[in-house]
């Protein structure tokens, strides 16, 4: 059976896009694959994933490159610069041929805000090493991005505790 690196997209308005990507990360690590996670939006919060990543430091790189939640930004130009720097870093990692899985967490927001050129992102993804799987997460994946993907999953919110006044909780949302 032939194997091929896949472009995997987790999109939609429901929760679980990053969580599903991190599940793939653990699966890949379980097979001894080298993994790189690059987060485009998440900023200085203390995430459980960051603590867990320390347990896998031989095969896992975790890079938080965003400035926090962009829609609450006080300096959109700084956010744009951070997204562009994260993308340049991502391109280097994609072309390095060091990894079997790279996760570009919340990259769709950077494209939707116009911080990144979506066609450049797609072109880079299509020219990646043959065995490399790349996961992109975030809401509102465009038609072109979806077309470029090999596996696309849309998360749909059915019910969320936030609507009943329950705030984000450690171990569930972060």
C-alpha positions in Angstrom: 0.0 0.0 0.0 1.4 3.4 -1.0 1.9 6.1 1.7 1.8 9.8 1.0 2.2 12.9 3.2 -1.2 14.5 3.6 -2.5 18.0 4.0 -5.0 17.8 6.8 -7.4 20.6 7.6 -9.4 20.9 10.8 -11.9 23.8 10.4 -15.4 24.9 11.5 -17.0 26.8 14.3 -17.0 24.0 16.8 -14.3 23.3 19.5 -11.7 20.5 18.9 -9.7 21.6 15.9 -6.4 22.0 17.8 -7.3 19.1 20.1 -7.7 16.7 17.1 -4.4 18.0 15.7 -2.7 17.3 19.0 -4.2 13.8 19.0 -2.4 13.2 15.6 0.7 14.6 17.2 0.6 12.0 20.0 -0.1 9.2 17.4 2.9 10.3 15.3 5.1 10.5 18.4 4.0 7.0 19.4 5.5 5.8 16.1 8.8 7.6 16.8 8.1 10.3 14.2 9.6 13.8 14.7 6.9 16.4 15.1 6.8 20.3 15.0 3.9 22.3 16.2 3.7 26.0 15.4 1.0 28.1 16.9 0.0 31.2 15.1 -2.4 32.9 17.5 -2.0 31.5 21.0 0.2 33.8 23.1 1.3 33.9 26.7 -1.4 31.7 28.3 -0.1 28.6 30.2 -1.4 25.7 28.1 -1.4 22.1 29.3 0.1 21.1 25.9 3.2 23.1 26.6 3.8 21.2 29.8 3.2 17.8 28.2 5.5 18.7 25.3 8.5 18.7 27.7 8.0 14.9 28.1 8.7 14.4 24.4 11.5 16.9 23.8 13.6 14.4 21.7 11.0 14.2 19.0 8.7 17.2 19.5 9.3 20.9 18.9 6.5 23.2 20.2 6.7 26.9 19.1 4.2 29.5 20.4 4.7 32.4 17.9 1.5 34.4 18.2 0.7 37.4 20.4 -2.6 36.1 21.8 -6.1 36.4 20.5 -5.9 38.8 17.5 -9.5 39.9 17.7 -8.6 41.5 21.1 -5.4 43.1 19.7 -4.2 46.4 20.8 -1.6 46.5 18.0 -2.7 44.7 14.8 0.5 45.6 13.0 2.5 43.7 15.6 0.2 40.7 15.2 0.6 40.9 11.4 4.4 40.9 11.8 4.3 38.0 14.3 2.1 36.0 11.8 4.5 36.7 9.0 7.5 35.7 11.1 5.7 32.5 12.1 5.0 31.7 8.4 8.7 32.3 7.4 9.7 30.0 10.3 7.1 27.4 9.2 8.3 27.4 5.6 11.8 26.6 6.9 10.5 23.7 9.0 8.4 22.4 6.1 11.3 22.4 3.6 13.8 21.0 6.2 12.8 17.4 5.6 13.3 16.8 9.4 9.7 16.0 10.3 7.0 13.6 9.5 4.2 15.9 11.0 4.0 19.6 11.2 1.0 21.3 12.8 0.2 24.9 11.8 -2.2 25.7 14.6 -4.7 28.5 13.9 -3.1 29.5 10.6 -6.5 30.1 8.9 -7.0 33.2 11.1 -3.7 34.7 9.8 -4.8 34.0 6.3 -8.4 35.3 6.8 -7.1 38.5 8.4 -4.9 39.1 5.4 -1.7 38.7 7.4 -0.5 35.8 5.1 -0.9 35.2 1.3 -3.0 32.1 1.1 -1.8 31.2 -2.4 1.8 31.2 -1.1 0.8 29.0 1.8 -0.9 26.5 -0.6 2.0 26.6 -3.0 4.4 25.8 -0.1 2.2 23.0 1.1 2.1 21.4 -2.3 5.9 21.5 -2.6 6.5 19.9 0.8 8.6 16.7 1.1 6.7 13.6 0.0 6.4 11.9 3.4 5.5 15.1 5.4 2.0 15.4 6.8 0.9 19.0 7.5 -2.2 19.8 9.7 -3.8 23.3 9.5 -6.3 24.4 12.0 -8.7 27.3 12.4 -12.2 28.5 11.5 -13.3 29.5 8.0 -10.9 27.6 5.8 -11.3 29.0 2.3 -12.6 27.1 -0.7 -9.1 27.1 -2.2 -7.5 25.8 1.0 -10.1 23.1 1.3 -9.5 22.1 -2.3 -5.7 21.8 -1.6 -6.4 19.5 1.4 -6.4 15.7 1.3 -8.4 15.3 4.5 -10.7 18.1 5.7 -12.9 17.9 8.8 -15.4 20.5 9.8 -16.1 20.8 13.5 -19.7 21.9 14.2 -20.8 23.2 17.6 -23.8 21.5 18.9 -23.6 22.6 22.5 -21.0 24.5 24.5 -20.9 25.2 28.3 -19.7 28.8 27.7 -23.3 29.6 26.7 -24.4 28.5 30.2 -21.8 30.8 31.8 -19.0 28.2 32.3 -15.6 29.7 31.4 -12.7 27.9 29.8 -11.3 25.3 32.1 -7.8 23.8 32.4 -7.5 20.3 31.0 -10.5 20.9 28.7 -10.0 24.1 26.7 -6.3 24.7 27.6 
